[in-house]
Amino acid sequence: MWCSTQNGEAALATVSEACGLPIPQCEVNKTFLGGGFGRRSTSHDYVRQAVLVAKQMPGTPIKLLWSREEDMTHGWYHPSRRPS
């Protein structure tokens, strides 16, 4: 799995769980890209979705891209900072 994540260990656990293989047989390569704003540290639903799609297409590399609207829909509201 190549993915943008702020928590590689959690992404690896998600890959392992979604594909049904033990962690030593899974691999996560983190891409160093910005724009997650904290969402990529706690929620790995995009990782799970990519693994489930890949399982349906054995031997075929897949690329999963969510539109900005999809990404924001799956996110949650959190203010950028507390008011003074």
Buried (B, 14 or more C-beta within 10 A) or exposed (E): BEBBBBBEEBBBBBBBBBBEEEEEEBEBEBEEEEEBEEBBEEBBEBBBBBBEEBEEEEEEEEEEEEEEEEBEEEBEEEEEEEEE
